[in-house]
Amino acid sequence: MRWVKEYAKSRCRVICLYGGSGALAAAVFWLYRMPLEPAAYALALCLMLAAVAVAVDFRRYYRKAVDLERQMEAVKNGTEKLPDPSDGLEWRYQRLLGIARESRVEQVAMLVQDKAGVTDYFTLWAHQIKTPIAAMHLLLQQELSGPEEYYVQRRGVEAELFKIEQYVEMVLQYLRLNSGINDFVLKEYSLDAIICQAVRKYAPMFIRQGLSLQYEPVRPKAVTDEKWMVFVLEQVLSNAIKYTPAGCISIYLENGCLVVEDTGIGILPEDLPRVFDKGYTGYNGRSDKKASGIGLYLVKEVLNKLGHKIMMESKPGEGTRVKILF
């Protein structure tokens, strides 16, 4: 009974058309005073053909409806298979469902990949942040015999605390960048103001490692996002300081590009094309054993979103030049 109601509802227009055609034929026969016997015979044949057509159509409808209900259960196991389309309209509906399914599979795959990336990063981050925390514990457990040792201990704790702040800042920016929320505020900013913020933050690292800074005001302004550009310069300076045991770091303007140059250990030619890849640490990172391969990846992603470009030149043993084009 359920299927009959559903069929009648879906085919009500056709059924009404059949009934209306029969009533119209009967009215014409009556108006022309045709003999009752041939008129009734013709109407009976029409009704018989209509009944056969409805029966055949109902059978097709019933089989397809039952098959679709079975596929509803099969969807849960991923084994669904739609019945063959009976006309062009059904084919288009099935094609539409196929496209929607392919899109859903791609989205799920991207979500799984993103989740795996976040999990890997947080796993690495947790291991990284343990190192400065352990170092701080060791420093605080030392017995002090005078003001000089206290000063040394304090500077050591401050250095490790600075690393923790770096790791926390990086993970926050990583989450913001991958959250899909656009919090960029593009305005015209003084490059000197942005550079000074990054340099001021890393001044203790320059002093601690005995590195000199060569920087003269660059004057020009640029349309960018101040917060994100400070983060970019901090990451570039962090790498420069990390891989420059001695010498200097220079910041200057060259042909419209902001250049951060160091006299550090440099980068191998085979590593240079991949330094901005996510998770890639290269020879220097593997030697350092603390590199995450995330810093320069975030730098590249941020600059792409801001519409800026970044280039890197390096020679092993001679240093590295990072160029940012606004």
matplotlib code that plots the C-alpha trace (Angstrom):
import matplotlib.pyplot as plt

x = [0.0, 2.9, 4.4, 1.0, 0.6, 4.1, 3.6, 0.3, 1.7, 4.7, 2.7, -0.5, -0.1, 0.2, -2.8, -4.8, -3.8, -5.0, -8.3, -8.9, -8.2, -10.7, -13.3, -12.7, -13.1, -16.3, -17.7, -16.9, -18.6, -21.7, -21.8, -21.7, -24.4, -22.1, -23.5, -22.8, -21.3, -18.3, -17.7, -17.6, -15.4, -12.9, -12.9, -12.4, -9.4, -7.9, -8.4, -6.9, -3.8, -3.5, -3.8, -1.0, 1.2, 0.6, 1.2, 4.5, 5.6, 4.6, 6.7, 9.8, 9.1, 8.8, 12.0, 14.0, 12.6, 13.5, 16.9, 17.5, 16.5, 19.0, 21.7, 20.8, 22.1, 25.0, 26.2, 27.1, 29.6, 30.8, 29.5, 26.6, 25.9, 23.1, 20.8, 21.3, 19.6, 16.5, 16.7, 18.9, 17.5, 18.3, 21.8, 22.3, 21.1, 23.5, 26.3, 25.5, 25.7, 29.0, 30.5, 29.3, 30.8, 34.1, 34.2, 33.4, 36.1, 38.6, 37.5, 37.8, 41.2, 42.4, 41.0, 42.8, 46.0, 45.7, 45.0, 48.0, 50.1, 48.9, 49.5, 53.0, 53.8, 52.5, 54.4, 57.6, 56.8, 56.3, 59.7, 61.3, 59.8, 61.0, 64.6, 64.5, 62.3, 64.8, 67.6, 65.8, 65.3, 69.0, 70.0, 67.7, 69.1, 72.6, 74.0, 75.1, 78.1, 78.0, 76.5, 78.4, 77.0, 73.6, 73.9, 75.1, 72.2, 69.7, 71.0, 70.8, 67.2, 66.3, 67.8, 65.8, 62.6, 63.1, 63.2, 60.0, 58.3, 59.5, 58.0, 54.7, 54.6, 55.3, 52.6, 50.0, 50.9, 50.8, 47.2, 46.1, 47.5, 45.8, 42.5, 41.1, 40.3, 41.8, 43.0, 45.3, 45.0, 46.7, 47.9, 50.9, 53.6, 57.1, 59.5, 61.9, 59.2, 58.6, 62.4, 63.0, 60.4, 62.0, 65.5, 64.6, 63.1, 66.3, 68.8, 69.6, 70.4, 72.8, 74.5, 74.6, 76.2, 78.5, 77.1, 77.1, 74.2, 74.7, 71.5, 70.7, 67.2, 65.7, 63.1, 60.5, 57.0, 55.1, 51.5, 51.5, 50.3, 52.5, 51.9, 52.6, 55.6, 57.1, 56.6, 58.2, 61.3, 61.6, 61.7, 64.3, 66.4, 66.0, 67.4, 70.2, 71.3, 70.9, 73.2, 75.8, 78.3, 80.3, 80.3, 77.5, 74.0, 73.1, 69.7, 69.5, 67.5, 68.6, 66.8, 63.5, 64.1, 64.5, 67.7, 68.7, 72.2, 74.3, 77.9, 76.9, 77.4, 75.2, 73.0, 74.0, 72.9, 70.8, 68.9, 68.3, 65.3, 63.4, 64.0, 60.5, 58.9, 56.8, 58.8, 62.0, 65.1, 68.0, 71.5, 71.8, 68.6, 69.5, 72.8, 71.1, 68.6, 66.2, 64.9, 61.3, 61.2, 58.1, 59.6, 60.5, 57.3, 55.2, 57.3, 56.5, 52.8, 52.4, 54.2, 52.1, 48.9, 50.2, 51.2, 54.9, 57.8, 60.8, 64.0, 67.0, 70.7, 73.4, 76.8, 78.1, 80.6, 79.9, 76.4, 72.9, 70.9, 67.1, 65.3, 61.8, 60.1, 57.0]
y = [0.0, 2.3, 1.9, 2.5, 5.8, 6.9, 5.9, 7.7, 10.8, 10.8, 10.0, 12.0, 14.3, 11.4, 9.6, 12.8, 13.2, 9.6, 10.2, 13.6, 12.1, 9.3, 11.8, 14.1, 11.1, 10.1, 13.6, 13.8, 10.5, 11.7, 15.0, 13.3, 10.8, 7.9, 4.4, 3.2, -0.1, 1.1, 4.1, 1.8, -0.6, 2.1, 3.5, 0.0, -0.6, 2.8, 2.0, -1.4, 0.0, 2.7, 0.0, -2.1, 1.0, 2.0, -1.6, -1.8, 1.7, 0.8, -2.4, -0.4, 2.3, -0.4, -2.2, 1.0, 2.3, -1.0, -1.0, 2.6, 1.7, -1.1, 1.3, 3.6, 0.9, 0.1, 3.8, 3.1, 0.5, 2.4, -0.3, 1.6, 1.3, 3.3, 1.5, 2.2, 5.5, 5.0, 8.4, 11.5, 13.3, 10.4, 10.2, 13.9, 13.4, 10.5, 12.4, 15.3, 12.9, 11.5, 14.9, 15.8, 12.5, 13.1, 16.6, 15.2, 12.6, 15.3, 17.4, 14.5, 13.6, 17.3, 17.4, 14.1, 15.4, 18.7, 16.9, 14.6, 17.7, 19.4, 16.2, 15.8, 19.4, 19.3, 16.1, 17.7, 20.9, 19.0, 17.4, 20.7, 22.6, 19.9, 20.8, 24.4, 23.4, 20.7, 23.2, 25.7, 23.0, 22.1, 25.8, 26.4, 23.3, 24.6, 25.8, 29.4, 30.8, 34.4, 37.3, 36.3, 32.8, 34.2, 36.5, 33.7, 31.5, 34.2, 34.9, 31.1, 30.9, 34.0, 32.4, 29.2, 31.1, 33.1, 29.8, 28.7, 32.0, 31.5, 28.0, 29.2, 32.2, 29.9, 27.4, 30.2, 31.6, 28.2, 27.6, 31.1, 30.6, 27.2, 28.1, 29.6, 32.9, 35.9, 38.4, 40.3, 44.1, 45.7, 49.3, 51.4, 50.9, 52.1, 49.3, 50.7, 50.4, 46.8, 46.0, 47.7, 45.6, 42.4, 43.5, 44.8, 41.4, 39.5, 42.0, 39.7, 36.9, 39.1, 40.0, 36.5, 35.1, 38.1, 38.9, 42.4, 44.0, 46.3, 48.2, 51.7, 53.0, 51.9, 54.8, 53.4, 52.4, 49.3, 48.1, 45.0, 43.7, 44.9, 41.9, 39.2, 41.0, 41.3, 37.6, 37.0, 39.1, 37.4, 34.0, 35.2, 36.7, 33.6, 31.4, 33.9, 34.0, 30.2, 29.4, 32.2, 31.2, 34.4, 37.5, 39.9, 40.1, 43.0, 44.4, 46.8, 47.7, 46.6, 47.2, 47.5, 44.3, 44.1, 42.0, 40.1, 38.8, 36.8, 35.4, 32.0, 28.5, 28.8, 26.3, 23.4, 23.9, 20.7, 22.0, 25.5, 24.8, 23.1, 25.3, 26.6, 23.2, 22.2, 20.0, 20.1, 20.7, 20.0, 19.1, 22.0, 21.2, 17.5, 18.5, 20.9, 18.2, 20.9, 22.3, 21.8, 22.8, 25.0, 28.5, 29.1, 27.3, 29.7, 32.7, 31.6, 31.0, 34.4, 36.3, 34.5, 35.6, 39.2, 39.2, 39.6, 37.4, 35.9, 34.6, 33.1, 33.0, 31.0, 29.5, 27.0, 28.6, 32.1, 32.9, 33.5, 36.3, 36.5, 38.9, 40.1, 41.9, 44.0]
z = [0.0, 0.8, -2.7, -4.3, -2.5, -3.3, -7.0, -7.3, -5.7, -8.1, -11.2, -10.4, -13.4, -15.8, -14.2, -14.4, -18.0, -18.8, -17.0, -18.6, -22.1, -21.5, -20.2, -23.3, -25.7, -23.9, -24.2, -27.9, -28.5, -26.6, -28.5, -31.9, -30.8, -31.7, -31.0, -27.5, -28.4, -30.5, -28.2, -25.1, -27.0, -27.9, -24.3, -22.9, -25.2, -24.1, -20.5, -20.9, -22.6, -19.9, -17.1, -18.8, -19.1, -15.5, -14.3, -16.2, -15.0, -11.4, -11.5, -12.7, -10.1, -7.3, -8.3, -8.5, -5.2, -3.4, -4.9, -3.8, -0.2, -0.2, -1.4, 1.5, 3.8, 1.6, 1.8, 5.4, 4.3, 1.2, -1.2, -2.7, -6.5, -8.0, -10.5, -14.2, -15.2, -17.3, -19.1, -19.5, -16.5, -14.2, -15.7, -14.9, -11.3, -10.8, -12.3, -10.0, -7.0, -8.3, -8.5, -5.0, -3.7, -5.4, -3.8, -0.4, -0.7, -1.6, 1.3, 3.7, 2.4, 2.9, 6.4, 7.2, 5.8, 7.7, 10.9, 10.3, 9.7, 12.8, 14.9, 13.5, 14.2, 17.8, 18.4, 17.2, 19.1, 22.4, 22.0, 21.1, 24.1, 26.5, 25.8, 27.1, 30.0, 31.1, 30.7, 33.0, 35.6, 35.5, 35.8, 38.7, 40.6, 40.5, 43.9, 43.7, 45.6, 44.6, 42.5, 39.4, 39.3, 40.0, 37.0, 34.8, 35.9, 35.3, 31.8, 31.1, 32.3, 30.3, 27.2, 27.6, 28.5, 25.2, 23.3, 24.9, 24.0, 20.4, 20.2, 21.7, 19.3, 16.3, 17.2, 17.7, 14.3, 12.8, 14.1, 13.0, 9.5, 9.1, 10.7, 7.5, 9.3, 7.5, 10.1, 7.8, 8.1, 5.1, 5.5, 4.7, 7.3, 7.8, 7.1, 9.7, 12.4, 11.6, 11.4, 14.8, 16.5, 15.3, 16.1, 19.5, 20.4, 19.3, 20.7, 23.7, 21.3, 19.4, 22.6, 23.9, 20.8, 20.3, 16.9, 15.4, 13.6, 10.6, 10.0, 8.7, 8.3, 5.0, 4.9, 2.4, 3.3, 2.2, 2.1, 4.3, 7.7, 10.6, 12.9, 10.3, 8.8, 12.3, 12.6, 9.2, 10.1, 13.5, 11.9, 9.3, 12.1, 14.3, 11.5, 10.8, 14.5, 14.9, 12.0, 12.4, 15.1, 14.6, 12.5, 11.7, 10.4, 8.0, 7.1, 4.2, 1.1, -2.4, -5.6, -3.8, -1.8, 1.9, 2.5, 5.7, 5.2, 7.5, 7.6, 8.9, 7.7, 4.6, 3.0, 0.7, -3.0, -3.0, 0.1, -1.2, -3.5, -0.6, 2.4, 2.3, 2.1, 5.1, 7.5, 5.5, 7.6, 5.3, 6.3, 8.7, 10.4, 10.8, 12.3, 14.7, 15.7, 17.0, 13.7, 12.9, 9.3, 10.0, 10.4, 6.8, 5.6, 7.7, 6.3, 2.7, 3.4, 5.2, 2.4, -0.3, 1.5, 1.8, -1.9, -1.2, -2.6, -0.9, -2.4, -0.8, -1.9, 0.0, -0.3, 2.2, 4.6, 3.3, 4.6, 3.4, 1.9, 2.3, 0.0, 0.6, -2.3, -1.3]

ax = plt.figure().add_subplot(projection="3d")
ax.plot(x, y, z, "-o")
ax.set_aspect("equal")
plt.show()
